[in-house]
Amino acid sequence: MSDPKHEPLWSIDRVSAYLGIPKWTLYGWRQNNYGPPASRMGRHLRYDPADVIAWKEQQKAPVEQRDPQ
């Protein structure tokens, strides 16, 4: 029986689809210590959906207010 509070971990394919980027970009980011945090499960990377969503929200650029002159 699964705990309804915990969503299953996402695969790299799921994260790639969610972010709209190639999975090879995620692999590259991971090598450069960038991108959403992932855990290695044997040969596979797994992502906590909450971490991916939080990371995506942090990437939003702040809207710069322009001084009308």
PLY file of the C-alpha trace (Angstrom):
ply
format ascii 1.0
element vertex 69
property float x
property float y
property float z
element edge 68
property int vertex1
property int vertex2
end_header
0.00 0.00 0.00
1.50 3.33 -1.01
1.47 6.48 1.08
-0.72 9.10 -0.66
1.62 11.86 0.62
4.51 10.51 -1.44
4.40 10.63 -5.21
6.55 8.02 -6.96
10.02 9.19 -7.97
10.40 10.42 -11.54
12.73 8.92 -14.11
15.03 11.07 -16.20
12.58 10.66 -19.09
9.74 12.05 -16.97
11.83 15.02 -15.81
12.95 15.64 -19.38
9.33 15.73 -20.55
8.23 17.93 -17.64
11.00 20.50 -18.25
10.80 20.21 -22.04
14.50 19.52 -22.48
16.49 16.54 -23.80
17.54 13.99 -21.21
21.16 14.44 -22.34
20.91 18.03 -21.13
19.98 16.70 -17.68
22.98 14.36 -17.74
25.24 17.28 -18.68
23.78 19.49 -15.98
24.35 16.78 -13.40
28.02 16.53 -14.38
28.29 20.30 -13.88
26.43 20.32 -10.54
23.46 22.13 -12.04
19.81 21.22 -12.40
17.34 19.54 -10.10
18.79 17.16 -7.50
18.71 13.47 -8.34
19.48 10.22 -6.55
21.18 7.25 -8.13
19.26 3.99 -7.77
21.62 1.37 -9.17
22.21 2.47 -12.78
19.27 4.85 -12.83
18.70 8.44 -11.78
15.53 9.19 -9.86
14.09 12.59 -9.06
11.73 13.63 -6.28
8.90 15.50 -8.08
8.77 18.12 -5.31
12.50 18.85 -5.80
12.09 19.17 -9.57
9.13 21.53 -9.23
10.91 23.62 -6.57
14.06 23.83 -8.73
12.00 24.93 -11.74
10.33 27.68 -9.68
13.75 28.93 -8.51
14.84 29.31 -12.13
12.22 31.92 -12.95
13.96 35.17 -13.72
12.72 38.13 -11.69
10.84 40.70 -13.71
12.93 43.82 -13.92
11.09 47.04 -13.38
12.01 49.60 -15.97
12.32 53.26 -15.14
10.10 55.15 -17.60
12.06 58.12 -18.94
0 1
1 2
2 3
3 4
4 5
5 6
6 7
7 8
8 9
9 10
10 11
11 12
12 13
13 14
14 15
15 16
16 17
17 18
18 19
19 20
20 21
21 22
22 23
23 24
24 25
25 26
26 27
27 28
28 29
29 30
30 31
31 32
32 33
33 34
34 35
35 36
36 37
37 38
38 39
39 40
40 41
41 42
42 43
43 44
44 45
45 46
46 47
47 48
48 49
49 50
50 51
51 52
52 53
53 54
54 55
55 56
56 57
57 58
58 59
59 60
60 61
61 62
62 63
63 64
64 65
65 66
66 67
67 68
